[in-house]
């Protein structure tokens, strides 16, 4: 089984259900951490709607926190979420900082769309 992260009819990512649940749980914790909504709805019928107007600023704030920190553990923890999230932002037509392009290009190939 898998879960579709989508914006309208556009599929952004189609991970397994366990990966989708973990990603969504991380988003909830990180939203609390930065004080912003994530833009991710709950999973309903193996689908999770992504609001790009909310999701992109959320991901950008996480990138800013990552890039502004010198704490290696914090940076590592954030990076694990940011990379797939940034791929989703790009697939949805949004933009991420150029400094993240190499990381998202490498990850994008392993992130199926369905």
Phi and psi restraints in degrees (range 20) as a CNS / XPLOR table:
assign (resid 1 and name C) (resid 2 and name N)
       (resid 2 and name CA) (resid 2 and name C) 1.0 -147.1 20.0 2
assign (resid 2 and name N) (resid 2 and name CA)
       (resid 2 and name C) (resid 3 and name N) 1.0 171.0 20.0 2
assign (resid 2 and name C) (resid 3 and name N)
       (resid 3 and name CA) (resid 3 and name C) 1.0 -128.2 20.0 2
assign (resid 3 and name N) (resid 3 and name CA)
       (resid 3 and name C) (resid 4 and name N) 1.0 135.5 20.0 2
assign (resid 3 and name C) (resid 4 and name N)
       (resid 4 and name CA) (resid 4 and name C) 1.0 -95.6 20.0 2
assign (resid 4 and name N) (resid 4 and name CA)
       (resid 4 and name C) (resid 5 and name N) 1.0 120.9 20.0 2
assign (resid 4 and name C) (resid 5 and name N)
       (resid 5 and name CA) (resid 5 and name C) 1.0 -91.1 20.0 2
assign (resid 5 and name N) (resid 5 and name CA)
       (resid 5 and name C) (resid 6 and name N) 1.0 122.4 20.0 2
assign (resid 5 and name C) (resid 6 and name N)
       (resid 6 and name CA) (resid 6 and name C) 1.0 -144.1 20.0 2
assign (resid 6 and name N) (resid 6 and name CA)
       (resid 6 and name C) (resid 7 and name N) 1.0 156.4 20.0 2
assign (resid 6 and name C) (resid 7 and name N)
       (resid 7 and name CA) (resid 7 and name C) 1.0 -119.2 20.0 2
assign (resid 7 and name N) (resid 7 and name CA)
       (resid 7 and name C) (resid 8 and name N) 1.0 104.5 20.0 2
assign (resid 7 and name C) (resid 8 and name N)
       (resid 8 and name CA) (resid 8 and name C) 1.0 62.3 20.0 2
assign (resid 8 and name N) (resid 8 and name CA)
       (resid 8 and name C) (resid 9 and name N) 1.0 -124.6 20.0 2
assign (resid 8 and name C) (resid 9 and name N)
       (resid 9 and name CA) (resid 9 and name C) 1.0 -93.1 20.0 2
assign (resid 9 and name N) (resid 9 and name CA)
       (resid 9 and name C) (resid 10 and name N) 1.0 1.6 20.0 2
assign (resid 9 and name C) (resid 10 and name N)
       (resid 10 and name CA) (resid 10 and name C) 1.0 -91.3 20.0 2
assign (resid 10 and name N) (resid 10 and name CA)
       (resid 10 and name C) (resid 11 and name N) 1.0 117.2 20.0 2
assign (resid 10 and name C) (resid 11 and name N)
       (resid 11 and name CA) (resid 11 and name C) 1.0 -80.2 20.0 2
assign (resid 11 and name N) (resid 11 and name CA)
       (resid 11 and name C) (resid 12 and name N) 1.0 125.9 20.0 2
assign (resid 11 and name C) (resid 12 and name N)
       (resid 12 and name CA) (resid 12 and name C) 1.0 -98.2 20.0 2
assign (resid 12 and name N) (resid 12 and name CA)
       (resid 12 and name C) (resid 13 and name N) 1.0 -33.4 20.0 2
assign (resid 12 and name C) (resid 13 and name N)
       (resid 13 and name CA) (resid 13 and name C) 1.0 -166.1 20.0 2
assign (resid 13 and name N) (resid 13 and name CA)
       (resid 13 and name C) (resid 14 and name N) 1.0 146.1 20.0 2
assign (resid 13 and name C) (resid 14 and name N)
       (resid 14 and name CA) (resid 14 and name C) 1.0 -134.9 20.0 2
assign (resid 14 and name N) (resid 14 and name CA)
       (resid 14 and name C) (resid 15 and name N) 1.0 69.8 20.0 2
assign (resid 14 and name C) (resid 15 and name N)
       (resid 15 and name CA) (resid 15 and name C) 1.0 -80.4 20.0 2
assign (resid 15 and name N) (resid 15 and name CA)
       (resid 15 and name C) (resid 16 and name N) 1.0 171.1 20.0 2
assign (resid 15 and name C) (resid 16 and name N)
       (resid 16 and name CA) (resid 16 and name C) 1.0 -62.1 20.0 2
assign (resid 16 and name N) (resid 16 and name CA)
       (resid 16 and name C) (resid 17 and name N) 1.0 160.1 20.0 2
assign (resid 16 and name C) (resid 17 and name N)
       (resid 17 and name CA) (resid 17 and name C) 1.0 -59.6 20.0 2
assign (resid 17 and name N) (resid 17 and name CA)
       (resid 17 and name C) (resid 18 and name N) 1.0 -38.8 20.0 2
assign (resid 17 and name C) (resid 18 and name N)
       (resid 18 and name CA) (resid 18 and name C) 1.0 -66.7 20.0 2
assign (resid 18 and name N) (resid 18 and name CA)
       (resid 18 and name C) (resid 19 and name N) 1.0 -40.7 20.0 2
assign (resid 18 and name C) (resid 19 and name N)
       (resid 19 and name CA) (resid 19 and name C) 1.0 -66.9 20.0 2
assign (resid 19 and name N) (resid 19 and name CA)
       (resid 19 and name C) (resid 20 and name N) 1.0 -40.7 20.0 2
assign (resid 19 and name C) (resid 20 and name N)
       (resid 20 and name CA) (resid 20 and name C) 1.0 -61.4 20.0 2
assign (resid 20 and name N) (resid 20 and name CA)
       (resid 20 and name C) (resid 21 and name N) 1.0 -44.0 20.0 2
assign (resid 20 and name C) (resid 21 and name N)
       (resid 21 and name CA) (resid 21 and name C) 1.0 -64.7 20.0 2
assign (resid 21 and name N) (resid 21 and name CA)
       (resid 21 and name C) (resid 22 and name N) 1.0 -40.8 20.0 2
assign (resid 21 and name C) (resid 22 and name N)
       (resid 22 and name CA) (resid 22 and name C) 1.0 -64.4 20.0 2
assign (resid 22 and name N) (resid 22 and name CA)
       (resid 22 and name C) (resid 23 and name N) 1.0 -45.2 20.0 2
assign (resid 22 and name C) (resid 23 and name N)
       (resid 23 and name CA) (resid 23 and name C) 1.0 -59.9 20.0 2
assign (resid 23 and name N) (resid 23 and name CA)
       (resid 23 and name C) (resid 24 and name N) 1.0 -44.4 20.0 2
assign (resid 23 and name C) (resid 24 and name N)
       (resid 24 and name CA) (resid 24 and name C) 1.0 -65.5 20.0 2
assign (resid 24 and name N) (resid 24 and name CA)
       (resid 24 and name C) (resid 25 and name N) 1.0 -39.0 20.0 2
assign (resid 24 and name C) (resid 25 and name N)
       (resid 25 and name CA) (resid 25 and name C) 1.0 -65.2 20.0 2
assign (resid 25 and name N) (resid 25 and name CA)
       (resid 25 and name C) (resid 26 and name N) 1.0 -42.5 20.0 2
assign (resid 25 and name C) (resid 26 and name N)
       (resid 26 and name CA) (resid 26 and name C) 1.0 -61.4 20.0 2
assign (resid 26 and name N) (resid 26 and name CA)
       (resid 26 and name C) (resid 27 and name N) 1.0 -41.3 20.0 2
assign (resid 26 and name C) (resid 27 and name N)
       (resid 27 and name CA) (resid 27 and name C) 1.0 -58.8 20.0 2
assign (resid 27 and name N) (resid 27 and name CA)
       (resid 27 and name C) (resid 28 and name N) 1.0 -41.4 20.0 2
assign (resid 27 and name C) (resid 28 and name N)
       (resid 28 and name CA) (resid 28 and name C) 1.0 -62.7 20.0 2
assign (resid 28 and name N) (resid 28 and name CA)
       (resid 28 and name C) (resid 29 and name N) 1.0 -44.0 20.0 2
assign (resid 28 and name C) (resid 29 and name N)
       (resid 29 and name CA) (resid 29 and name C) 1.0 -66.7 20.0 2
assign (resid 29 and name N) (resid 29 and name CA)
       (resid 29 and name C) (resid 30 and name N) 1.0 -42.8 20.0 2
assign (resid 29 and name C) (resid 30 and name N)
       (resid 30 and name CA) (resid 30 and name C) 1.0 -69.9 20.0 2
assign (resid 30 and name N) (resid 30 and name CA)
       (resid 30 and name C) (resid 31 and name N) 1.0 -32.0 20.0 2
assign (resid 30 and name C) (resid 31 and name N)
       (resid 31 and name CA) (resid 31 and name C) 1.0 -62.5 20.0 2
assign (resid 31 and name N) (resid 31 and name CA)
       (resid 31 and name C) (resid 32 and name N) 1.0 -41.0 20.0 2
assign (resid 31 and name C) (resid 32 and name N)
       (resid 32 and name CA) (resid 32 and name C) 1.0 -66.6 20.0 2
assign (resid 32 and name N) (resid 32 and name CA)
       (resid 32 and name C) (resid 33 and name N) 1.0 -40.7 20.0 2
assign (resid 32 and name C) (resid 33 and name N)
       (resid 33 and name CA) (resid 33 and name C) 1.0 -59.4 20.0 2
assign (resid 33 and name N) (resid 33 and name CA)
       (resid 33 and name C) (resid 34 and name N) 1.0 -43.8 20.0 2
assign (resid 33 and name C) (resid 34 and name N)
       (resid 34 and name CA) (resid 34 and name C) 1.0 -97.2 20.0 2
assign (resid 34 and name N) (resid 34 and name CA)
       (resid 34 and name C) (resid 35 and name N) 1.0 -7.9 20.0 2
assign (resid 34 and name C) (resid 35 and name N)
       (resid 35 and name CA) (resid 35 and name C) 1.0 73.7 20.0 2
assign (resid 35 and name N) (resid 35 and name CA)
       (resid 35 and name C) (resid 36 and name N) 1.0 30.2 20.0 2
assign (resid 35 and name C) (resid 36 and name N)
       (resid 36 and name CA) (resid 36 and name C) 1.0 -131.2 20.0 2
assign (resid 36 and name N) (resid 36 and name CA)
       (resid 36 and name C) (resid 37 and name N) 1.0 150.2 20.0 2
assign (resid 36 and name C) (resid 37 and name N)
       (resid 37 and name CA) (resid 37 and name C) 1.0 -70.1 20.0 2
assign (resid 37 and name N) (resid 37 and name CA)
       (resid 37 and name C) (resid 38 and name N) 1.0 152.2 20.0 2
assign (resid 37 and name C) (resid 38 and name N)
       (resid 38 and name CA) (resid 38 and name C) 1.0 -83.9 20.0 2
assign (resid 38 and name N) (resid 38 and name CA)
       (resid 38 and name C) (resid 39 and name N) 1.0 -26.6 20.0 2
assign (resid 38 and name C) (resid 39 and name N)
       (resid 39 and name CA) (resid 39 and name C) 1.0 84.9 20.0 2
assign (resid 39 and name N) (resid 39 and name CA)
       (resid 39 and name C) (resid 40 and name N) 1.0 7.5 20.0 2
assign (resid 39 and name C) (resid 40 and name N)
       (resid 40 and name CA) (resid 40 and name C) 1.0 -105.7 20.0 2
assign (resid 40 and name N) (resid 40 and name CA)
       (resid 40 and name C) (resid 41 and name N) 1.0 125.6 20.0 2
assign (resid 40 and name C) (resid 41 and name N)
       (resid 41 and name CA) (resid 41 and name C) 1.0 -81.8 20.0 2
assign (resid 41 and name N) (resid 41 and name CA)
       (resid 41 and name C) (resid 42 and name N) 1.0 170.8 20.0 2
assign (resid 41 and name C) (resid 42 and name N)
       (resid 42 and name CA) (resid 42 and name C) 1.0 -71.2 20.0 2
assign (resid 42 and name N) (resid 42 and name CA)
       (resid 42 and name C) (resid 43 and name N) 1.0 166.5 20.0 2
assign (resid 42 and name C) (resid 43 and name N)
       (resid 43 and name CA) (resid 43 and name C) 1.0 -80.6 20.0 2
assign (resid 43 and name N) (resid 43 and name CA)
       (resid 43 and name C) (resid 44 and name N) 1.0 123.7 20.0 2
assign (resid 43 and name C) (resid 44 and name N)
       (resid 44 and name CA) (resid 44 and name C) 1.0 -131.3 20.0 2
assign (resid 44 and name N) (resid 44 and name CA)
       (resid 44 and name C) (resid 45 and name N) 1.0 122.5 20.0 2
assign (resid 44 and name C) (resid 45 and name N)
       (resid 45 and name CA) (resid 45 and name C) 1.0 51.6 20.0 2
assign (resid 45 and name N) (resid 45 and name CA)
       (resid 45 and name C) (resid 46 and name N) 1.0 46.4 20.0 2
assign (resid 45 and name C) (resid 46 and name N)
       (resid 46 and name CA) (resid 46 and name C) 1.0 60.6 20.0 2
assign (resid 46 and name N) (resid 46 and name CA)
       (resid 46 and name C) (resid 47 and name N) 1.0 30.9 20.0 2
assign (resid 46 and name C) (resid 47 and name N)
       (resid 47 and name CA) (resid 47 and name C) 1.0 -136.7 20.0 2
assign (resid 47 and name N) (resid 47 and name CA)
       (resid 47 and name C) (resid 48 and name N) 1.0 144.6 20.0 2
assign (resid 47 and name C) (resid 48 and name N)
       (resid 48 and name CA) (resid 48 and name C) 1.0 -131.3 20.0 2
assign (resid 48 and name N) (resid 48 and name CA)
       (resid 48 and name C) (resid 49 and name N) 1.0 115.9 20.0 2
assign (resid 48 and name C) (resid 49 and name N)
       (resid 49 and name CA) (resid 49 and name C) 1.0 -78.8 20.0 2
assign (resid 49 and name N) (resid 49 and name CA)
       (resid 49 and name C) (resid 50 and name N) 1.0 134.3 20.0 2
assign (resid 49 and name C) (resid 50 and name N)
       (resid 50 and name CA) (resid 50 and name C) 1.0 -110.5 20.0 2
assign (resid 50 and name N) (resid 50 and name CA)
       (resid 50 and name C) (resid 51 and name N) 1.0 123.8 20.0 2
assign (resid 50 and name C) (resid 51 and name N)
       (resid 51 and name CA) (resid 51 and name C) 1.0 -91.5 20.0 2
assign (resid 51 and name N) (resid 51 and name CA)
       (resid 51 and name C) (resid 52 and name N) 1.0 104.3 20.0 2
assign (resid 51 and name C) (resid 52 and name N)
       (resid 52 and name CA) (resid 52 and name C) 1.0 -64.2 20.0 2
assign (resid 52 and name N) (resid 52 and name CA)
       (resid 52 and name C) (resid 53 and name N) 1.0 -26.0 20.0 2
assign (resid 52 and name C) (resid 53 and name N)
       (resid 53 and name CA) (resid 53 and name C) 1.0 -68.2 20.0 2
assign (resid 53 and name N) (resid 53 and name CA)
       (resid 53 and name C) (resid 54 and name N) 1.0 -23.9 20.0 2
assign (resid 53 and name C) (resid 54 and name N)
       (resid 54 and name CA) (resid 54 and name C) 1.0 -103.7 20.0 2
assign (resid 54 and name N) (resid 54 and name CA)
       (resid 54 and name C) (resid 55 and name N) 1.0 -39.4 20.0 2
assign (resid 54 and name C) (resid 55 and name N)
       (resid 55 and name CA) (resid 55 and name C) 1.0 -65.0 20.0 2
assign (resid 55 and name N) (resid 55 and name CA)
       (resid 55 and name C) (resid 56 and name N) 1.0 -45.1 20.0 2
assign (resid 55 and name C) (resid 56 and name N)
       (resid 56 and name CA) (resid 56 and name C) 1.0 -60.6 20.0 2
assign (resid 56 and name N) (resid 56 and name CA)
       (resid 56 and name C) (resid 57 and name N) 1.0 -47.9 20.0 2
assign (resid 56 and name C) (resid 57 and name N)
       (resid 57 and name CA) (resid 57 and name C) 1.0 -62.3 20.0 2
assign (resid 57 and name N) (resid 57 and name CA)
       (resid 57 and name C) (resid 58 and name N) 1.0 -34.3 20.0 2
assign (resid 57 and name C) (resid 58 and name N)
       (resid 58 and name CA) (resid 58 and name C) 1.0 -61.8 20.0 2
assign (resid 58 and name N) (resid 58 and name CA)
       (resid 58 and name C) (resid 59 and name N) 1.0 -48.5 20.0 2
assign (resid 58 and name C) (resid 59 and name N)
       (resid 59 and name CA) (resid 59 and name C) 1.0 -65.6 20.0 2
assign (resid 59 and name N) (resid 59 and name CA)
       (resid 59 and name C) (resid 60 and name N) 1.0 -39.8 20.0 2
assign (resid 59 and name C) (resid 60 and name N)
       (resid 60 and name CA) (resid 60 and name C) 1.0 -62.7 20.0 2
assign (resid 60 and name N) (resid 60 and name CA)
       (resid 60 and name C) (resid 61 and name N) 1.0 -38.6 20.0 2
assign (resid 60 and name C) (resid 61 and name N)
       (resid 61 and name CA) (resid 61 and name C) 1.0 -64.8 20.0 2
assign (resid 61 and name N) (resid 61 and name CA)
       (resid 61 and name C) (resid 62 and name N) 1.0 -40.2 20.0 2
assign (resid 61 and name C) (resid 62 and name N)
       (resid 62 and name CA) (resid 62 and name C) 1.0 -63.7 20.0 2
assign (resid 62 and name N) (resid 62 and name CA)
       (resid 62 and name C) (resid 63 and name N) 1.0 -40.9 20.0 2
assign (resid 62 and name C) (resid 63 and name N)
       (resid 63 and name CA) (resid 63 and name C) 1.0 -62.4 20.0 2
assign (resid 63 and name N) (resid 63 and name CA)
       (resid 63 and name C) (resid 64 and name N) 1.0 -43.9 20.0 2
assign (resid 63 and name C) (resid 64 and name N)
       (resid 64 and name CA) (resid 64 and name C) 1.0 -60.5 20.0 2
assign (resid 64 and name N) (resid 64 and name CA)
       (resid 64 and name C) (resid 65 and name N) 1.0 -42.1 20.0 2
assign (resid 64 and name C) (resid 65 and name N)
       (resid 65 and name CA) (resid 65 and name C) 1.0 -64.6 20.0 2
assign (resid 65 and name N) (resid 65 and name CA)
       (resid 65 and name C) (resid 66 and name N) 1.0 -43.2 20.0 2
assign (resid 65 and name C) (resid 66 and name N)
       (resid 66 and name CA) (resid 66 and name C) 1.0 -60.2 20.0 2
assign (resid 66 and name N) (resid 66 and name CA)
       (resid 66 and name C) (resid 67 and name N) 1.0 -53.1 20.0 2
assign (resid 66 and name C) (resid 67 and name N)
       (resid 67 and name CA) (resid 67 and name C) 1.0 -68.2 20.0 2
assign (resid 67 and name N) (resid 67 and name CA)
       (resid 67 and name C) (resid 68 and name N) 1.0 -24.7 20.0 2
assign (resid 67 and name C) (resid 68 and name N)
       (resid 68 and name CA) (resid 68 and name C) 1.0 -88.7 20.0 2
assign (resid 68 and name N) (resid 68 and name CA)
       (resid 68 and name C) (resid 69 and name N) 1.0 -2.1 20.0 2
assign (resid 68 and name C) (resid 69 and name N)
       (resid 69 and name CA) (resid 69 and name C) 1.0 -103.3 20.0 2
assign (resid 69 and name N) (resid 69 and name CA)
       (resid 69 and name C) (resid 70 and name N) 1.0 147.9 20.0 2
assign (resid 69 and name C) (resid 70 and name N)
       (resid 70 and name CA) (resid 70 and name C) 1.0 -107.3 20.0 2
assign (resid 70 and name N) (resid 70 and name CA)
       (resid 70 and name C) (resid 71 and name N) 1.0 3.0 20.0 2
assign (resid 70 and name C) (resid 71 and name N)
       (resid 71 and name CA) (resid 71 and name C) 1.0 -81.4 20.0 2
assign (resid 71 and name N) (resid 71 and name CA)
       (resid 71 and name C) (resid 72 and name N) 1.0 112.5 20.0 2
assign (resid 71 and name C) (resid 72 and name N)
       (resid 72 and name CA) (resid 72 and name C) 1.0 -64.1 20.0 2
assign (resid 72 and name N) (resid 72 and name CA)
       (resid 72 and name C) (resid 73 and name N) 1.0 -33.7 20.0 2
assign (resid 72 and name C) (resid 73 and name N)
       (resid 73 and name CA) (resid 73 and name C) 1.0 -71.1 20.0 2
assign (resid 73 and name N) (resid 73 and name CA)
       (resid 73 and name C) (resid 74 and name N) 1.0 -45.3 20.0 2
assign (resid 73 and name C) (resid 74 and name N)
       (resid 74 and name CA) (resid 74 and name C) 1.0 -59.1 20.0 2
assign (resid 74 and name N) (resid 74 and name CA)
       (resid 74 and name C) (resid 75 and name N) 1.0 -45.6 20.0 2
assign (resid 74 and name C) (resid 75 and name N)
       (resid 75 and name CA) (resid 75 and name C) 1.0 -60.3 20.0 2
assign (resid 75 and name N) (resid 75 and name CA)
       (resid 75 and name C) (resid 76 and name N) 1.0 -42.7 20.0 2
assign (resid 75 and name C) (resid 76 and name N)
       (resid 76 and name CA) (resid 76 and name C) 1.0 -64.4 20.0 2
assign (resid 76 and name N) (resid 76 and name CA)
       (resid 76 and name C) (resid 77 and name N) 1.0 -42.5 20.0 2
assign (resid 76 and name C) (resid 77 and name N)
       (resid 77 and name CA) (resid 77 and name C) 1.0 -65.3 20.0 2
assign (resid 77 and name N) (resid 77 and name CA)
       (resid 77 and name C) (resid 78 and name N) 1.0 -42.9 20.0 2
assign (resid 77 and name C) (resid 78 and name N)
       (resid 78 and name CA) (resid 78 and name C) 1.0 -67.2 20.0 2
assign (resid 78 and name N) (resid 78 and name CA)
       (resid 78 and name C) (resid 79 and name N) 1.0 -40.7 20.0 2
assign (resid 78 and name C) (resid 79 and name N)
       (resid 79 and name CA) (resid 79 and name C) 1.0 -60.2 20.0 2
assign (resid 79 and name N) (resid 79 and name CA)
       (resid 79 and name C) (resid 80 and name N) 1.0 -37.3 20.0 2
assign (resid 79 and name C) (resid 80 and name N)
       (resid 80 and name CA) (resid 80 and name C) 1.0 -59.4 20.0 2
assign (resid 80 and name N) (resid 80 and name CA)
       (resid 80 and name C) (resid 81 and name N) 1.0 -30.9 20.0 2
assign (resid 80 and name C) (resid 81 and name N)
       (resid 81 and name CA) (resid 81 and name C) 1.0 -89.9 20.0 2
assign (resid 81 and name N) (resid 81 and name CA)
       (resid 81 and name C) (resid 82 and name N) 1.0 -41.7 20.0 2
assign (resid 81 and name C) (resid 82 and name N)
       (resid 82 and name CA) (resid 82 and name C) 1.0 -60.2 20.0 2
assign (resid 82 and name N) (resid 82 and name CA)
       (resid 82 and name C) (resid 83 and name N) 1.0 -41.8 20.0 2
assign (resid 82 and name C) (resid 83 and name N)
       (resid 83 and name CA) (resid 83 and name C) 1.0 -58.9 20.0 2
assign (resid 83 and name N) (resid 83 and name CA)
       (resid 83 and name C) (resid 84 and name N) 1.0 -55.3 20.0 2
assign (resid 83 and name C) (resid 84 and name N)
       (resid 84 and name CA) (resid 84 and name C) 1.0 -65.7 20.0 2
assign (resid 84 and name N) (resid 84 and name CA)
       (resid 84 and name C) (resid 85 and name N) 1.0 -33.4 20.0 2
assign (resid 84 and name C) (resid 85 and name N)
       (resid 85 and name CA) (resid 85 and name C) 1.0 -64.4 20.0 2
assign (resid 85 and name N) (resid 85 and name CA)
       (resid 85 and name C) (resid 86 and name N) 1.0 -41.4 20.0 2
assign (resid 85 and name C) (resid 86 and name N)
       (resid 86 and name CA) (resid 86 and name C) 1.0 -66.2 20.0 2
assign (resid 86 and name N) (resid 86 and name CA)
       (resid 86 and name C) (resid 87 and name N) 1.0 -36.5 20.0 2
assign (resid 86 and name C) (resid 87 and name N)
       (resid 87 and name CA) (resid 87 and name C) 1.0 -60.8 20.0 2
assign (resid 87 and name N) (resid 87 and name CA)
       (resid 87 and name C) (resid 88 and name N) 1.0 -43.2 20.0 2
assign (resid 87 and name C) (resid 88 and name N)
       (resid 88 and name CA) (resid 88 and name C) 1.0 -63.1 20.0 2
assign (resid 88 and name N) (resid 88 and name CA)
       (resid 88 and name C) (resid 89 and name N) 1.0 -40.8 20.0 2
assign (resid 88 and name C) (resid 89 and name N)
       (resid 89 and name CA) (resid 89 and name C) 1.0 -58.9 20.0 2
assign (resid 89 and name N) (resid 89 and name CA)
       (resid 89 and name C) (resid 90 and name N) 1.0 -48.3 20.0 2
assign (resid 89 and name C) (resid 90 and name N)
       (resid 90 and name CA) (resid 90 and name C) 1.0 -62.6 20.0 2
assign (resid 90 and name N) (resid 90 and name CA)
       (resid 90 and name C) (resid 91 and name N) 1.0 -43.2 20.0 2
assign (resid 90 and name C) (resid 91 and name N)
       (resid 91 and name CA) (resid 91 and name C) 1.0 -64.1 20.0 2
assign (resid 91 and name N) (resid 91 and name CA)
       (resid 91 and name C) (resid 92 and name N) 1.0 -26.7 20.0 2
assign (resid 91 and name C) (resid 92 and name N)
       (resid 92 and name CA) (resid 92 and name C) 1.0 -86.1 20.0 2
assign (resid 92 and name N) (resid 92 and name CA)
       (resid 92 and name C) (resid 93 and name N) 1.0 3.0 20.0 2
assign (resid 92 and name C) (resid 93 and name N)
       (resid 93 and name CA) (resid 93 and name C) 1.0 95.1 20.0 2
assign (resid 93 and name N) (resid 93 and name CA)
       (resid 93 and name C) (resid 94 and name N) 1.0 3.1 20.0 2
assign (resid 93 and name C) (resid 94 and name N)
       (resid 94 and name CA) (resid 94 and name C) 1.0 -86.1 20.0 2
assign (resid 94 and name N) (resid 94 and name CA)
       (resid 94 and name C) (resid 95 and name N) 1.0 -179.8 20.0 2
assign (resid 94 and name C) (resid 95 and name N)
       (resid 95 and name CA) (resid 95 and name C) 1.0 -126.2 20.0 2
assign (resid 95 and name N) (resid 95 and name CA)
       (resid 95 and name C) (resid 96 and name N) 1.0 145.6 20.0 2
assign (resid 95 and name C) (resid 96 and name N)
       (resid 96 and name CA) (resid 96 and name C) 1.0 -125.0 20.0 2
assign (resid 96 and name N) (resid 96 and name CA)
       (resid 96 and name C) (resid 97 and name N) 1.0 163.1 20.0 2
assign (resid 96 and name C) (resid 97 and name N)
       (resid 97 and name CA) (resid 97 and name C) 1.0 -58.5 20.0 2
assign (resid 97 and name N) (resid 97 and name CA)
       (resid 97 and name C) (resid 98 and name N) 1.0 141.6 20.0 2
assign (resid 97 and name C) (resid 98 and name N)
       (resid 98 and name CA) (resid 98 and name C) 1.0 -55.8 20.0 2
assign (resid 98 and name N) (resid 98 and name CA)
       (resid 98 and name C) (resid 99 and name N) 1.0 -31.7 20.0 2
assign (resid 98 and name C) (resid 99 and name N)
       (resid 99 and name CA) (resid 99 and name C) 1.0 -61.4 20.0 2
assign (resid 99 and name N) (resid 99 and name CA)
       (resid 99 and name C) (resid 100 and name N) 1.0 -15.9 20.0 2
assign (resid 99 and name C) (resid 100 and name N)
       (resid 100 and name CA) (resid 100 and name C) 1.0 -99.7 20.0 2
assign (resid 100 and name N) (resid 100 and name CA)
       (resid 100 and name C) (resid 101 and name N) 1.0 -4.0 20.0 2
assign (resid 100 and name C) (resid 101 and name N)
       (resid 101 and name CA) (resid 101 and name C) 1.0 -57.9 20.0 2
assign (resid 101 and name N) (resid 101 and name CA)
       (resid 101 and name C) (resid 102 and name N) 1.0 -44.8 20.0 2
assign (resid 101 and name C) (resid 102 and name N)
       (resid 102 and name CA) (resid 102 and name C) 1.0 -61.4 20.0 2
assign (resid 102 and name N) (resid 102 and name CA)
       (resid 102 and name C) (resid 103 and name N) 1.0 -42.3 20.0 2
assign (resid 102 and name C) (resid 103 and name N)
       (resid 103 and name CA) (resid 103 and name C) 1.0 -66.3 20.0 2
assign (resid 103 and name N) (resid 103 and name CA)
       (resid 103 and name C) (resid 104 and name N) 1.0 -41.0 20.0 2
assign (resid 103 and name C) (resid 104 and name N)
       (resid 104 and name CA) (resid 104 and name C) 1.0 -72.6 20.0 2
assign (resid 104 and name N) (resid 104 and name CA)
       (resid 104 and name C) (resid 105 and name N) 1.0 -34.4 20.0 2
assign (resid 104 and name C) (resid 105 and name N)
       (resid 105 and name CA) (resid 105 and name C) 1.0 -62.5 20.0 2
assign (resid 105 and name N) (resid 105 and name CA)
       (resid 105 and name C) (resid 106 and name N) 1.0 -43.9 20.0 2
assign (resid 105 and name C) (resid 106 and name N)
       (resid 106 and name CA) (resid 106 and name C) 1.0 -63.7 20.0 2
assign (resid 106 and name N) (resid 106 and name CA)
       (resid 106 and name C) (resid 107 and name N) 1.0 -41.4 20.0 2
assign (resid 106 and name C) (resid 107 and name N)
       (resid 107 and name CA) (resid 107 and name C) 1.0 -75.6 20.0 2
assign (resid 107 and name N) (resid 107 and name CA)
       (resid 107 and name C) (resid 108 and name N) 1.0 -32.6 20.0 2
assign (resid 107 and name C) (resid 108 and name N)
       (resid 108 and name CA) (resid 108 and name C) 1.0 -56.4 20.0 2
assign (resid 108 and name N) (resid 108 and name CA)
       (resid 108 and name C) (resid 109 and name N) 1.0 -38.7 20.0 2
assign (resid 108 and name C) (resid 109 and name N)
       (resid 109 and name CA) (resid 109 and name C) 1.0 -62.4 20.0 2
assign (resid 109 and name N) (resid 109 and name CA)
       (resid 109 and name C) (resid 110 and name N) 1.0 -27.0 20.0 2
assign (resid 109 and name C) (resid 110 and name N)
       (resid 110 and name CA) (resid 110 and name C) 1.0 -96.5 20.0 2
assign (resid 110 and name N) (resid 110 and name CA)
       (resid 110 and name C) (resid 111 and name N) 1.0 1.3 20.0 2
assign (resid 110 and name C) (resid 111 and name N)
       (resid 111 and name CA) (resid 111 and name C) 1.0 -105.7 20.0 2
assign (resid 111 and name N) (resid 111 and name CA)
       (resid 111 and name C) (resid 112 and name N) 1.0 96.2 20.0 2
assign (resid 111 and name C) (resid 112 and name N)
       (resid 112 and name CA) (resid 112 and name C) 1.0 -66.7 20.0 2
assign (resid 112 and name N) (resid 112 and name CA)
       (resid 112 and name C) (resid 113 and name N) 1.0 153.0 20.0 2
assign (resid 112 and name C) (resid 113 and name N)
       (resid 113 and name CA) (resid 113 and name C) 1.0 -103.9 20.0 2
assign (resid 113 and name N) (resid 113 and name CA)
       (resid 113 and name C) (resid 114 and name N) 1.0 -4.7 20.0 2
